[in-house]
Amino acid sequence: MSAPTALPAPSAVRTARTRHYVVCPPTYFDVVYAINAWMDPSTPVDTDRALQQWADLVELYRSLGHRVDVLPAVPGLPDMVFAANGALVVDGVAYGSRFAHPQRAAEAAHHRDLLAELGIPVHVAEQVSEGEGDLVVVGDVVLAGTGFRTTRAAHAELAALIGRPVVTLELVDPRFYHLDTCLMALDDTTVAWFPGAFSAAGQDVVRTLFPDAVEADLADALVLGLNGVSDGRHVVLPVAATGLAAQLAARGYEPVGVDLSELAKGGGGVKCCTAEMRVRTDVEELS
């Protein structure tokens, strides 16, 4: 990879754009195995509470003017609620996932079926890749995590498919097993992140590309505060991430706190539950 250069300076004006999201209800959500540091099968899960928290998130997205499509849940696949992991959709093309763990492998086909219904062509990953869990789009660049799930070879495969720069970032803390647990795109030029989740080389890359990045502390990272979703102005994030919310507000964003604490038992938050369909070029700016 060539030496990174800083992306264009961020704008002081925060403009929301309509987005198209895909979500999956936690109908069968449970913690019955442990494939990340957050999961403890001995911890009881309140499915009704998880469903209500998820429904509140969907209602919020729609109230902000965004389109939300629903992928039906499937018995025996308790982690399907984490819809972001099923693919990366950019420029109207999907890079379909190949999960690292066999417990989630069957999810990929259900994502492909829905993407086909939406008219989005799917390239199935030949390498291990977990969709937007490790692939974060920031403007014309894709930041790509590795170290626990998605492989470096998948980064090269994605770059060849979409013709965009794909920048590798190594993760070193198992609590932040996906890139979207420790880095969030706020708009086309700005990110928020927790530096301690990254290797020294990864920290250097992020600081070079995003010298104006918002740095979250460990307390906010550990409530999955960086596992949020931004439309360019509104930033939906866990309500417990109060310090990060204050930083975002000081930068001119509008933080919107939600409670997904039941789903956090599976190691997921707002972004994990939200796949974005980047298929439109005529996005509408929200007032």
N, C-alpha and C positions, 0 to 999 in steps of 0.2 A: 504494500500500500504506500502511495506517495505521501509525503509530509502534508498533514492537514493544514488548511488555511481557514481563517475565521470566516464564518458566514456573514451575510450583510447585517448591519446593525439593526436591532429591533426597533419597531415603531413604538412611539409613545401612545398612539391611538389604538385602543383595543376594539377590534371589530369582530363580532360573531358572524359565522357563516353556517347556513343550514347543513346538517350532516345526515347521512343515511347509516343507521346502525342495525346490526343483527344481534339479537339476544336469545337466550334459551332459559326457560323457567327451571327453577330448582326442584321440580316435582319429585325427583328421585335422589336429590342431594343427600349425601351421607358421607361420613368419614370411616371407611371400612378397610382402608389400607393406608400406608404412609409412604409417599413418594416425594415429599418435601419436608422441610424442617418444621412446618407449621402443623402438620397433620398428626393427630393422635387418635387412633381408633377407639381408645377407651373414653373419649370425650363424647358425651351425648349431643345429638343434633336435634334441634327443634325445627322440623320441616315446615310447619305452619308459619313460624316466625320468619324462616328463610324466604318463603314464598311472599310474605307481606313486604319484607324489606326489598326484595327484587321488584315487586309490583310498584312500590313507591319510586324506585329508580326509573322504571319505564315511564311512569306517569310524569316524572320530572322532565325526562328527555322530550316527551311530547309537548309538555307545557312550554318548553324553550323553543319549540318550532321545528324539532327534528323528526325525521321519518324513522320509525322503528318497525322492523320485521322480526317475526318470532320463529325460531327454529324449534320444532317440537322436541320435547325431552324423550329419552328412550330408556326403558327399564334396563337395569344392569350397568348403566353408564352414569355413575353418580357425579362425575366432574363435568358433564356436558354444559352445566350452567356457566362454565368459564369459556364462553363462546369466542373470546379473542384468540384462543389457541388453535382454532380450526383452519386458519388460512391468513395470508396477507393479501389484501386486494388493493392494487394501486394501478392507476391509469386504465381501469376497466378490465384488468387481468388478475386472476387469483393464483397465488403460489400456495397450493394446497399442502397441508401439513403431513408430516410423517413423525408420529409421536415417539419419544424416547422410551417410554414405559409401556409394556403390553397392556396394562390396565386401561389405558386411554386409546389404544390403537384404533378400536372400532369407531371412535367418534369421527374420524376423518371422512369416512364415506358419507355420513349424514350431512356434514358441511358441504361436501361436493354436490350432493343432491340439491340442497337449497340454493347454492350458487348457480347451478344449472337452471333452476326455476327462475332465478333473477336475470338470466341471460348473460352471466359472467363466465367466460371461458376459464377453465381450471388447468393449470400445469401441476401435476402431482410431484411433490418433491422426491427426488431420488436419495437425497441425504436427509439426515434427521433434522427436522425443523419444526418449531412449535408456534408458527404463525406470529401474531402480534404480541405474543408473550415475549419474544426475543427480537422482534423487528419493529422499530419505532420510526415512523415517517416524520421527518422534520423538513418541510419545504420540499426541495428536490433531492434530498439525501435520505437514505435509510440507515439508521444506526442499528447495528446488529450485535446482540449479545451472544456470548459463548462461555463455556466453562462448566455448565451443569446440564444443559439440554441441547439447544441448537448447536450444530457443529460449524466450524470454520468453512468446511467444504460446502455447506448449504449457503453460506454468504456468497461464495463465488458463483454458485448455481443461480442464486437470485439475481446477482448483478448481470449475468449473461442474459437472463430472461427479460428484465425490465429496462436495461440500459441506463440505469441510474447509479450514482455512486453509492456503494454499500460499505460502511465504515465499521470495522470489527472493534468491539469493546469486550475485554475479558472481565468476567465476574468472578469474585474470589470468596464471597461470604455465602454459605449455603442458605442463610435466611432470605437471601435475595437471589433466588434460583433462576428467575427470569428477569430480563432487562426492564420489563414494565413494572416490576416491584421497586425499582430504585431510580428510574428515570422516566419523566413524563414530558411529552411535547406540549408546550403551551400555545404556540402558534408556529408560523413557518420559519421563525428565526430564533426562537427562545425555548429553552428547556428548564425544568427543575430536576434536581438530582441529589443523591446522597453519595458523596465521593468515597466513603468507606467501603462501599460495595464493590469497588473496581480495583483492578491491579494498578500499580503506579503508572504503567504505560497507558492504560485506559483513562486514568485521571488526566494525564497530560493531553490526550486527544480531545477529551471533552472541554477542557479549559482553553485549548487552542481554538476549537470550533465555536465555542459559546462562552466568550469571556464575560458576558453579562448574565450567565446562568444563575438561577435561584438555587441556593444550596440549602437543603433541608438538614435538620439535625437528626441524630439517631432516634430520639423519642418519636418524632413524626414519621420517620421511615418504618419504625417497628409497629405502627398502627396502619401500615400500608397507605400512608398519606400520599406517596408518589404514584400509587396505582390509581390514578385519576384520569378524567377525560375532559379535555378543553375544546371548546368550539371557537377559540380565539379571544373570547371575552369571559364567558362563564366557565369556571373550572369546578367540575363536580368531583368531590373528594371526600374521604371519610371525615365525619364530623369531629372525630377525636384529634385530627391533625391541626390543632389550633395555631401552633406556631407557624406552620407552613401557610395556613390560610391568611394569617396576618401579613406575612411577607408578600403573598400574591396580591392582597388588597393594596398594599403600599406601592405595588408596581402598576396599579390600574386595572387589574383583573377583578372579576366578581366571583369569589369563592362561594360554592354552594355545598354545604355539608350534608351528607347522607349517612345513615347507619346500615352497614352491611356486616355487622359483627358476627352474625351467624355463619355467613359464607366465609368469613376470615378463618374459620376453623379448618377450611380446606386449603388455606393459603392464597385466597383470592379476594379481590376488592372490586372497585368500580370498573377499572379498565379490564380486568380479567373477564368481567361479565359482558364486555361490549366490544364487538367487532365492527370496524368501520368499512363501509363499502365506498371506496373512492372511485366512482364511475362517472361522475358528472363534471363537466367543465364549466357549466353555467350556474355555479352555486350562487345562491341568493344571500345577500348580506342582510342580517337581521338588524332592525333598528334598536 
